[in-house]
Amino acid sequence: MGLYNLIKSKNFLASIKKWKHEQGPRIKEMRYSLHLIRQSHLTTMGVAITSGLIILAILAPWIAPYGPEERNWAEMKKPPSIKHLFGTDENGGDIFSRVVWATRLDLAAAFMVVGISMIIGATLGVFSGFMGGVMDEVLMRITDVFMSFPPFILAMAIAAMLGRNLFNLIIALIVVWWPTYARLVRGQVLSEKEKLYVEAARAIGANPLRIMFRHVLPNSIQSLLVASTLELGTVIMSIAGLSFIGFGVSPGSAEWGRMVADGRTYIFNQPWISSFPGIAIFIASMGFSLIGDGLRDILDPRLRR
């Protein structure tokens, strides 16, 4: 009853109305963006693909008929059948089950890399662009140092130095990816901080941190959202690629790139061992790329006129 009375109270209803009035333009813009997403067939396809993969990852224990490390030595390298939809690998593992379990691992790793990189890059980028001066110079020179190395080679070097496992691979990719977001956010902030609303906030004595994170960063977030969605597909391919050459999980683990690597010896005689994990990598990368392309077209006012 206490919660019901709170909802029915005049103060609560008034605060809801005030919030709807203040956020009205943003809500309207969001509704229009969702309408445009529904109108774009490719974006809708991307949303369907990625949603399906996320559901597959969440429900992996109930969808996969076997465990990720479960082996049946009597059924090694069996072709696809009713019992084993994708066939079995060189150790007798059910490839369908391992692909499903690998979906959870690869998606979780990709979201961690992109999410943490966004937080680091956006924080440094907004400080660099808004404060300017010596801070901007120092942060951007550090960013330039990281961006001067080929990303894949730098990730390999860091992963090899830290040790070859998935956690260290995630750290290596975060180190490689954050400078991209820092540069992107800095460019957006340099444009936003010259606008009238920032000058008005300064004139009334607003705290610089409040201006940066309450006003400037939210208005710079669209480009970051598009870039992060596009980068998810690239991160998935990078995780798979580095695992393929031995910088990720240990041999025999249920991870897409590692599964492709484990089956490459049998590619001509038992192609299903490598093919199905490779198809999963392609589908995941394509799904996120389609969403990123659609968001770029939808969120850019110049492209949707």
Backbone hydrogen bonds in HBPLUS format (Angstrom, degrees):
<---DONOR---> <-ACCEPTOR-->    atom                        ^
c    i                          cat <-CA-CA->   ^        H-A-AA   ^      H-
h    n   atom  resd res      DA  || num        DHA   H-A  angle D-A-AA Bond
n    s   type  num  typ     dist DA aas  dist angle  dist       angle   num
A0005-ASN N   A0001-MET O   2.85 MM   4  6.08 160.2  1.89 152.6 157.5     1
A0006-LEU N   A0002-GLY O   3.01 MM   4  6.21 148.6  2.11 141.3 150.2     2
A0007-ILE N   A0003-LEU O   3.00 MM   4  6.27 159.0  2.05 150.2 154.9     3
A0008-LYS N   A0004-TYR O   3.02 MM   4  6.25 152.0  2.10 146.2 154.1     4
A0009-SER N   A0005-ASN O   2.97 MM   4  5.96 115.3  2.40 135.4 150.3     5
A0009-SER N   A0006-LEU O   3.21 MM   3  5.14 147.7  2.33  95.8 105.3     6
A0013-LEU N   A0009-SER O   3.15 MM   4  6.42 167.5  2.16 152.1 155.4     7
A0014-ALA N   A0010-LYS O   2.84 MM   4  5.94 154.0  1.90 147.8 155.7     8
A0015-SER N   A0011-ASN O   2.93 MM   4  6.11 153.1  2.01 143.9 150.8     9
A0016-ILE N   A0012-PHE O   3.02 MM   4  6.31 151.8  2.10 147.4 155.1    10
A0017-LYS N   A0013-LEU O   2.98 MM   4  6.24 161.6  2.01 148.4 153.0    11
A0018-LYS N   A0014-ALA O   2.90 MM   4  6.11 156.2  1.95 147.0 154.0    12
A0019-TRP N   A0015-SER O   2.91 MM   4  6.10 157.8  1.96 144.3 150.2    13
A0020-LYS N   A0016-ILE O   2.91 MM   4  6.18 160.8  1.95 151.8 157.0    14
A0021-HIS N   A0017-LYS O   2.92 MM   4  6.12 149.8  2.01 144.2 152.6    15
A0022-GLU N   A0018-LYS O   2.90 MM   4  6.15 159.5  1.94 150.6 156.1    16
A0023-GLN N   A0019-TRP O   2.84 MM   4  5.94 161.7  1.87 153.0 158.2    17
A0027-ILE N   A0023-GLN O   2.87 MM   4  6.06 162.0  1.90 163.9 170.0    18
A0028-LYS N   A0024-GLY O   2.91 MM   4  6.09 161.0  1.94 155.6 160.9    19
A0029-GLU N   A0025-PRO O   2.90 MM   4  6.09 155.9  1.96 144.7 151.6    20
A0030-MET N   A0026-ARG O   2.86 MM   4  6.05 152.5  1.93 146.3 154.0    21
A0031-ARG N   A0027-ILE O   2.92 MM   4  6.18 157.2  1.97 148.5 154.4    22
A0032-TYR N   A0028-LYS O   2.99 MM   4  6.24 154.7  2.06 145.5 152.5    23
A0033-SER N   A0029-GLU O   2.91 MM   4  6.15 151.5  2.00 144.3 152.4    24
A0034-LEU N   A0030-MET O   2.91 MM   4  6.19 158.2  1.96 150.2 155.6    25
A0035-HIS N   A0031-ARG O   2.98 MM   4  6.22 149.5  2.08 141.8 150.4    26
A0036-LEU N   A0032-TYR O   2.97 MM   4  6.29 149.7  2.06 144.0 151.8    27
A0037-ILE N   A0033-SER O   2.91 MM   4  6.22 149.3  2.01 147.1 156.0    28
A0038-ARG N   A0034-LEU O   3.03 MM   4  6.32 156.3  2.08 146.9 152.2    29
A0039-GLN N   A0035-HIS O   3.12 MM   4  6.37 136.7  2.32 136.8 148.5    30
A0040-SER N   A0036-LEU O   3.09 MM   4  6.33 127.0  2.38 140.2 153.0    31
A0040-SER N   A0037-ILE O   3.18 MM   3  5.22 140.5  2.34  97.8 108.7    32
A0044-THR N   A0040-SER O   2.97 MM   4  6.14 159.3  2.01 147.6 154.0    33
A0045-MET N   A0041-HIS O   2.88 MM   4  6.09 149.4  1.98 142.4 151.0    34
A0046-GLY N   A0042-LEU O   2.92 MM   4  6.21 153.9  1.99 144.5 151.5    35
A0047-VAL N   A0043-THR O   2.88 MM   4  6.19 158.2  1.93 153.3 158.8    36
A0048-ALA N   A0044-THR O   2.92 MM   4  6.13 156.3  1.98 145.5 152.2    37
A0049-ILE N   A0045-MET O   2.89 MM   4  6.14 158.7  1.94 151.4 156.9    38
A0050-THR N   A0046-GLY O   2.98 MM   4  6.16 177.6  1.98 156.0 156.7    39
A0051-SER N   A0047-VAL O   2.85 MM   4  5.83 155.6  1.91 144.6 152.5    40
A0052-GLY N   A0048-ALA O   2.95 MM   4  6.01 155.5  2.01 141.2 148.1    41
A0053-LEU N   A0049-ILE O   2.98 MM   4  6.30 153.3  2.05 148.5 156.0    42
A0054-ILE N   A0050-THR O   2.92 MM   4  6.14 158.9  1.96 149.7 155.1    43
A0055-ILE N   A0051-SER O   2.92 MM   4  6.14 162.1  1.95 150.9 155.8    44
A0056-LEU N   A0052-GLY O   2.86 MM   4  6.01 153.7  1.93 142.7 150.8    45
A0057-ALA N   A0053-LEU O   2.87 MM   4  6.13 151.6  1.95 145.8 153.0    46
A0058-ILE N   A0054-ILE O   2.95 MM   4  6.22 159.2  1.99 149.6 155.0    47
A0059-LEU N   A0055-ILE O   2.90 MM   4  6.02 162.4  1.93 152.9 157.6    48
A0060-ALA N   A0057-ALA O   3.46 MM   3  5.15 165.6  2.48  99.3 101.1    49
A0062-TRP N   A0059-LEU O   2.94 MM   3  5.49 138.5  2.11 117.8 129.2    50
A0063-ILE N   A0059-LEU O   2.92 MM   4  6.03 141.6  2.07 153.6 164.2    51
A0064-ALA N   A0060-ALA O   2.99 MM   4  5.65 167.8  2.01 147.9 151.8    52
A0070-GLU N   A0067-GLY O   3.31 MM   3  5.04 162.3  2.35  99.0 104.1    53
A0072-ASN N   A0092-GLY O   3.25 MM  20  4.68 137.8  2.44  96.0 107.7    54
A0075-GLU N   A0072-ASN O   2.93 MM   3  5.69 169.4  1.94 126.8 130.4    55
A0077-LYS N   A0089-ASP O   2.83 MM  12  4.81 163.6  1.85 133.9 133.3    56
A0088-THR N   A0078-LYS O   2.89 MM  10  5.07 154.6  1.96 143.8 146.7    57
A0081-SER N   A0084-HIS O   2.72 MM   3  5.06 164.2  1.74 134.1 138.7    58
A0087-GLY N   A0084-HIS O   3.02 MM   3  4.88 157.3  2.08 103.6 110.6    59
A0095-ILE N   A0087-GLY O   3.08 MM   8  5.89 163.0  2.11 148.4 152.9    60
A0089-ASP N   A0093-GLY O   2.99 MM   4  5.38 148.8  2.09 141.5 151.3    61
A0092-GLY N   A0089-ASP O   3.11 MM   3  5.25 167.1  2.13 110.3 113.9    62
A0098-ARG N   A0094-ASP O   3.07 MM   4  6.33 158.8  2.12 150.8 157.4    63
A0099-VAL N   A0095-ILE O   2.82 MM   4  5.99 153.8  1.89 152.8 159.2    64
A0100-VAL N   A0096-PHE O   3.03 MM   4  6.27 158.9  2.08 149.6 155.2    65
A0101-TRP N   A0097-SER O   2.95 MM   4  6.22 164.9  1.98 151.8 155.6    66
A0102-ALA N   A0098-ARG O   2.85 MM   4  5.91 149.5  1.94 139.2 148.5    67
A0103-THR N   A0099-VAL O   3.02 MM   4  6.26 133.1  2.25 139.0 150.2    68
A0103-THR N   A0100-VAL O   3.16 MM   3  5.20 132.9  2.40  95.6 108.1    69
A0105-LEU N   A0101-TRP O   3.40 MM   4  6.82 159.6  2.45 145.5 150.2    70
A0106-ASP N   A0102-ALA O   2.84 MM   4  5.97 178.3  1.84 161.0 161.5    71
A0107-LEU N   A0103-THR O   3.04 MM   4  5.92 164.3  2.07 145.2 150.3    72
A0108-ALA N   A0104-ARG O   3.07 MM   4  5.99 159.2  2.12 141.3 147.8    73
A0109-ALA N   A0105-LEU O   2.99 MM   4  6.13 160.1  2.03 148.1 153.8    74
A0110-ALA N   A0106-ASP O   2.92 MM   4  6.09 159.7  1.97 147.5 153.3    75
A0111-PHE N   A0107-LEU O   2.90 MM   4  6.08 167.4  1.92 155.6 158.5    76
A0112-MET N   A0108-ALA O   2.99 MM   4  6.12 152.1  2.07 143.5 151.5    77
A0113-VAL N   A0109-ALA O   2.98 MM   4  6.21 163.6  2.01 151.0 154.9    78
A0114-VAL N   A0110-ALA O   2.99 MM   4  6.19 176.0  1.99 157.3 158.1    79
A0115-GLY N   A0111-PHE O   2.81 MM   4  5.68 158.9  1.85 142.4 149.7    80
A0116-ILE N   A0112-MET O   2.99 MM   4  5.91 170.6  2.00 149.1 152.1    81
A0117-SER N   A0113-VAL O   3.00 MM   4  5.92 154.9  2.07 141.2 149.3    82
A0118-MET N   A0114-VAL O   2.87 MM   4  5.94 151.4  1.95 144.2 151.9    83
A0119-ILE N   A0115-GLY O   3.09 MM   4  6.37 158.7  2.14 147.3 152.5    84
A0120-ILE N   A0116-ILE O   3.01 MM   4  6.23 171.5  2.01 155.3 157.0    85
A0121-GLY N   A0117-SER O   2.79 MM   4  5.79 166.2  1.81 150.5 154.9    86
A0122-ALA N   A0118-MET O   2.74 MM   4  5.61 163.0  1.77 146.8 152.7    87
A0123-THR N   A0119-ILE O   3.07 MM   4  6.02 159.6  2.12 140.8 146.8    88
A0124-LEU N   A0120-ILE O   3.04 MM   4  6.23 172.8  2.04 156.1 158.1    89
A0125-GLY N   A0121-GLY O   2.78 MM   4  5.77 153.3  1.85 144.3 153.4    90
A0126-VAL N   A0122-ALA O   2.91 MM   4  5.95 159.9  1.95 147.2 151.2    91
A0127-PHE N   A0123-THR O   3.19 MM   4  6.34 161.0  2.23 145.7 150.9    92
A0128-SER N   A0124-LEU O   2.88 MM   4  5.97 163.1  1.91 147.7 153.2    93
A0129-GLY N   A0125-GLY O   2.91 MM   4  5.99 170.2  1.92 149.3 152.3    94
A0130-PHE N   A0126-VAL O   2.99 MM   4  5.81 158.2  2.04 139.7 146.4    95
A0131-MET N   A0127-PHE O   2.94 MM   4  5.67 161.5  1.98 143.7 149.9    96
A0132-GLY N   A0128-SER O   3.12 MM   4  5.64 151.1  2.21 131.9 140.8    97
A0136-ASP N   A0132-GLY O   3.32 MM   4  4.60 163.3  2.35 104.8 106.4    98
A0137-GLU N   A0133-GLY O   3.08 MM   4  6.36 160.1  2.12 149.6 155.4    99
A0138-VAL N   A0134-VAL O   2.89 MM   4  6.10 168.3  1.90 159.4 161.6   100
A0139-LEU N   A0135-MET O   2.98 MM   4  6.05 173.5  1.99 154.5 156.6   101
A0140-MET N   A0136-ASP O   2.98 MM   4  5.97 160.6  2.02 146.8 152.7   102
A0141-ARG N   A0137-GLU O   3.01 MM   4  6.11 148.3  2.12 143.0 151.3   103
A0142-ILE N   A0138-VAL O   3.04 MM   4  6.31 157.0  2.09 150.9 157.0   104
A0143-THR N   A0139-LEU O   2.95 MM   4  6.17 155.1  2.01 142.8 150.4   105
A0144-ASP N   A0140-MET O   2.84 MM   4  6.04 150.9  1.92 140.5 148.3   106
A0145-VAL N   A0141-ARG O   3.05 MM   4  6.31 147.2  2.16 142.5 150.2   107
A0146-PHE N   A0142-ILE O   3.29 MM   4  6.68 159.1  2.33 150.3 153.8   108
A0147-MET N   A0143-THR O   2.96 MM   4  6.20 156.1  2.02 150.3 157.9   109
A0148-SER N   A0144-ASP O   2.93 MM   4  5.92 119.9  2.30 140.0 152.9   110
A0148-SER N   A0145-VAL O   3.35 MM   3  5.30 147.7  2.46  95.3 104.4   111
A0154-LEU N   A0150-PRO O   2.94 MM   4  6.12 165.2  1.96 165.0 170.0   112
A0155-ALA N   A0151-PRO O   2.93 MM   4  6.12 160.5  1.97 151.0 156.3   113
A0156-MET N   A0152-PHE O   3.00 MM   4  6.22 155.2  2.07 143.8 150.6   114
A0157-ALA N   A0153-ILE O   2.96 MM   4  6.22 159.1  2.00 150.0 155.4   115
A0158-ILE N   A0154-LEU O   2.97 MM   4  6.21 163.9  2.00 153.8 157.6   116
A0159-ALA N   A0155-ALA O   2.92 MM   4  6.00 166.0  1.94 150.3 154.8   117
A0160-ALA N   A0156-MET O   2.89 MM   4  5.99 157.7  1.94 148.1 154.4   118
A0161-MET N   A0157-ALA O   2.99 MM   4  6.14 149.3  2.09 141.3 149.7   119
A0162-LEU N   A0158-ILE O   2.90 MM   4  6.11 157.8  1.95 153.3 158.8   120
A0163-GLY N   A0159-ALA O   2.90 MM   4  5.81 147.5  2.01 143.1 151.9   121
A0169-LEU N   A0165-ASN O   3.03 MM   4  6.25 146.6  2.14 146.9 157.3   122
A0170-ILE N   A0166-LEU O   2.91 MM   4  6.22 151.4  2.00 152.7 159.6   123
A0171-ILE N   A0167-PHE O   3.11 MM   4  6.47 158.1  2.16 147.6 153.1   124
A0172-ALA N   A0168-ASN O   2.92 MM   4  6.14 159.0  1.96 145.5 151.3   125
A0173-LEU N   A0169-LEU O   2.98 MM   4  6.25 156.2  2.04 148.3 153.9   126
A0174-ILE N   A0170-ILE O   2.95 MM   4  6.20 150.3  2.04 148.8 157.3   127
A0175-VAL N   A0171-ILE O   3.02 MM   4  6.31 160.3  2.06 153.8 158.2   128
A0176-VAL N   A0172-ALA O   3.15 MM   4  6.42 143.8  2.29 138.2 148.1   129
A0177-TRP N   A0173-LEU O   2.86 MM   4  5.98 148.6  1.96 146.5 154.8   130
A0178-TRP N   A0174-ILE O   3.12 MM   4  6.02 165.1  2.14 158.3 157.7   131
A0180-THR N   A0177-TRP O   3.19 MM   3  5.85 136.4  2.39 119.3 128.7   132
A0182-ALA N   A0178-TRP O   3.03 MM   4  6.29 156.3  2.08 155.7 163.3   133
A0183-ARG N   A0179-PRO O   2.99 MM   4  6.16 164.3  2.02 151.9 154.5   134
A0184-LEU N   A0180-THR O   3.09 MM   4  6.28 160.9  2.13 143.8 149.5   135
A0185-VAL N   A0181-TYR O   2.90 MM   4  6.00 173.4  1.91 153.6 155.3   136
A0186-ARG N   A0182-ALA O   2.98 MM   4  6.02 160.1  2.02 145.7 152.0   137
A0187-GLY N   A0183-ARG O   3.09 MM   4  6.30 162.0  2.12 149.3 153.2   138
A0188-GLN N   A0184-LEU O   3.18 MM   4  6.50 156.3  2.24 147.3 153.5   139
A0189-VAL N   A0185-VAL O   2.84 MM   4  6.04 160.1  1.88 156.9 162.7   140
A0190-LEU N   A0186-ARG O   2.92 MM   4  6.12 158.0  1.96 153.2 158.5   141
A0191-SER N   A0188-GLN O   3.19 MM   3  5.27 125.9  2.50  95.3 108.6   142
A0192-GLU N   A0188-GLN O   2.93 MM   4  6.21 159.0  1.97 149.5 155.9   143
A0193-LYS N   A0189-VAL O   2.86 MM   4  5.82 164.5  1.89 159.6 160.8   144
A0195-LYS N   A0192-GLU O   3.02 MM   3  5.54 166.8  2.04 120.2 123.7   145
A0198-VAL N   A0195-LYS O   3.24 MM   3  5.76 134.1  2.46 109.3 119.8   146
A0199-GLU N   A0195-LYS O   3.37 MM   4  6.76 158.6  2.42 147.9 153.9   147
A0200-ALA N   A0196-LEU O   2.85 MM   4  6.13 154.2  1.92 152.7 160.6   148
A0201-ALA N   A0197-TYR O   3.02 MM   4  6.18 152.6  2.09 136.8 143.7   149
A0202-ARG N   A0198-VAL O   2.96 MM   4  6.23 155.4  2.02 148.3 154.9   150
A0203-ALA N   A0199-GLU O   2.90 MM   4  6.08 151.8  1.98 144.1 152.2   151
A0204-ILE N   A0200-ALA O   3.19 MM   4  6.49 142.5  2.34 145.6 153.2   152
A0206-ALA N   A0201-ALA O   3.02 MM   5  5.45 162.3  2.05 162.7 158.3   153
A0205-GLY N   A0202-ARG O   3.00 MM   3  5.13 157.8  2.05 106.7 112.7   154
A0210-ARG N   A0207-ASN O   2.96 MM   3  5.19 118.2  2.35 103.6 119.1   155
A0211-ILE N   A0207-ASN O   2.97 MM   4  6.33 157.4  2.02 156.4 163.6   156
A0212-MET N   A0208-PRO O   2.87 MM   4  6.09 159.9  1.91 149.9 155.4   157
A0213-PHE N   A0209-LEU O   2.98 MM   4  6.11 177.3  1.98 154.3 154.9   158
A0214-ARG N   A0210-ARG O   2.75 MM   4  5.17 144.4  1.87 137.8 146.9   159
A0215-HIS N   A0211-ILE O   3.19 MM   4  5.20 145.4  2.32 118.8 126.8   160
A0216-VAL N   A0211-ILE O   2.89 MM   5  6.19 171.5  1.90 167.0 169.9   161
A0217-LEU N   A0212-MET O   2.79 MM   5  5.89 160.4  1.83 160.8 166.3   162
A0220-SER N   A0217-LEU O   2.89 MM   3  4.99 153.9  1.96 107.1 115.8   163
A0225-LEU N   A0221-ILE O   2.87 MM   4  6.09 150.4  1.96 153.2 161.2   164
A0226-VAL N   A0222-GLN O   3.07 MM   4  6.39 162.0  2.10 154.7 158.3   165
A0227-ALA N   A0223-SER O   2.94 MM   4  6.09 168.5  1.95 150.0 153.7   166
A0228-SER N   A0224-LEU O   2.93 MM   4  5.99 160.4  1.97 146.0 151.5   167
A0229-THR N   A0225-LEU O   3.13 MM   4  6.27 155.7  2.19 144.3 150.3   168
A0230-LEU N   A0226-VAL O   3.04 MM   4  6.31 163.7  2.07 154.3 158.6   169
A0231-GLU N   A0227-ALA O   2.84 MM   4  5.98 152.4  1.92 146.7 155.4   170
A0232-LEU N   A0228-SER O   3.07 MM   4  6.22 132.0  2.31 139.3 149.4   171
A0235-VAL N   A0231-GLU O   2.75 MM   4  5.99 156.3  1.81 158.9 165.6   172
A0236-ILE N   A0232-LEU O   2.97 MM   4  6.21 158.2  2.02 147.9 153.3   173
A0237-MET N   A0233-GLY O   3.12 MM   4  6.41 159.2  2.16 145.3 150.4   174
A0238-SER N   A0234-THR O   2.87 MM   4  6.12 146.7  1.99 142.5 152.7   175
A0239-ILE N   A0235-VAL O   2.81 MM   4  6.06 161.6  1.84 157.2 160.9   176
A0240-ALA N   A0236-ILE O   2.99 MM   4  6.19 164.4  2.02 147.9 152.5   177
A0241-GLY N   A0237-MET O   2.76 MM   4  5.85 155.1  1.83 142.3 150.2   178
A0242-LEU N   A0238-SER O   2.86 MM   4  5.97 167.9  1.87 152.3 155.1   179
A0243-SER N   A0239-ILE O   2.94 MM   4  6.02 153.5  2.01 143.3 151.4   180
A0244-PHE N   A0240-ALA O   2.83 MM   4  5.96 144.7  1.96 141.2 151.5   181
A0245-ILE N   A0241-GLY O   3.25 MM   4  6.60 144.7  2.38 142.6 149.8   182
A0247-PHE N   A0242-LEU O   2.78 MM   5  5.22 164.6  1.81 152.4 148.0   183
A0246-GLY N   A0243-SER O   3.09 MM   3  4.99 159.3  2.13 101.0 106.9   184
A0253-SER N   A0250-SER O   3.21 MM   3  5.93 152.8  2.29 145.0 145.8   185
A0255-GLU N   A0253-SER O   3.05 MM   2  5.82 123.6  2.38 108.4  92.5   186
A0259-MET N   A0255-GLU O   2.79 MM   4  5.92 154.3  1.85 163.5 172.4   187
A0260-VAL N   A0256-TRP O   3.02 MM   4  6.33 154.1  2.09 151.5 158.1   188
A0261-ALA N   A0257-GLY O   3.01 MM   4  6.27 158.1  2.06 145.6 151.8   189
A0262-ASP N   A0258-ARG O   2.85 MM   4  6.07 156.7  1.90 147.5 153.8   190
A0263-GLY N   A0259-MET O   3.11 MM   4  6.23 140.3  2.28 139.2 148.6   191
A0264-ARG N   A0261-ALA O   3.33 MM   3  5.31 161.9  2.36 102.3 107.6   192
A0266-TYR N   A0263-GLY O   3.06 MM   3  5.52 144.3  2.19 110.8 120.5   193
A0267-ILE N   A0264-ARG O   3.39 MM   3  5.05 164.6  2.41 106.1 104.6   194
A0270-GLN N   A0266-TYR O   2.72 MM   4  5.20 155.4  1.78 149.2 157.6   195
A0273-ILE N   A0270-GLN O   3.28 MM   3  6.20 164.3  2.31 126.4 129.3   196
A0275-SER N   A0271-PRO O   2.96 MM   4  5.92 156.7  2.01 154.7 161.4   197
A0278-GLY N   A0274-SER O   3.13 MM   4  6.21 154.5  2.20 147.4 155.2   198
A0279-ILE N   A0275-SER O   2.83 MM   4  6.11 150.9  1.91 153.1 161.6   199
A0280-ALA N   A0276-PHE O   3.04 MM   4  6.28 152.2  2.12 145.2 152.4   200
A0281-ILE N   A0277-PRO O   3.07 MM   4  6.40 152.6  2.14 146.7 153.0   201
A0282-PHE N   A0278-GLY O   3.07 MM   4  6.36 160.4  2.11 147.8 152.8   202
A0283-ILE N   A0279-ILE O   2.90 MM   4  6.13 164.0  1.92 154.8 158.6   203
A0284-ALA N   A0280-ALA O   3.02 MM   4  6.15 167.4  2.04 150.9 154.2   204
A0285-SER N   A0281-ILE O   3.03 MM   4  6.16 166.8  2.05 151.6 155.5   205
A0286-MET N   A0282-PHE O   2.91 MM   4  6.02 160.5  1.95 150.2 156.1   206
A0287-GLY N   A0283-ILE O   2.93 MM   4  6.07 159.6  1.97 149.2 154.7   207
A0288-PHE N   A0284-ALA O   3.25 MM   4  6.49 168.4  2.26 154.0 154.9   208
A0289-SER N   A0285-SER O   3.03 MM   4  6.13 152.7  2.10 144.7 153.1   209
A0290-LEU N   A0286-MET O   2.90 MM   4  6.09 157.7  1.95 154.1 159.0   210
A0291-ILE N   A0287-GLY O   3.19 MM   4  6.48 157.5  2.25 145.6 151.3   211
A0292-GLY N   A0288-PHE O   2.93 MM   4  6.11 161.5  1.96 147.0 152.5   212
A0293-ASP N   A0289-SER O   2.92 MM   4  6.12 162.8  1.95 152.3 156.3   213
A0294-GLY N   A0290-LEU O   3.02 MM   4  6.15 158.7  2.07 143.6 149.8   214
A0295-LEU N   A0291-ILE O   2.85 MM   4  6.07 163.7  1.88 156.2 160.3   215
A0296-ARG N   A0292-GLY O   2.98 MM   4  6.12 155.3  2.04 145.9 152.7   216
A0297-ASP N   A0293-ASP O   3.15 MM   4  6.42 158.3  2.20 146.2 151.1   217
A0298-ILE N   A0294-GLY O   2.92 MM   4  6.10 150.8  2.00 147.6 156.7   218
A0299-LEU N   A0295-LEU O   2.78 MM   4  5.70 169.2  1.80 153.8 156.5   219
A0300-ASP N   A0296-ARG O   3.28 MM   4  5.99 135.9  2.49 133.7 141.7   220
A0303-LEU N   A0300-ASP O   3.04 MM   3  5.50 137.8  2.22 111.3 122.2   221
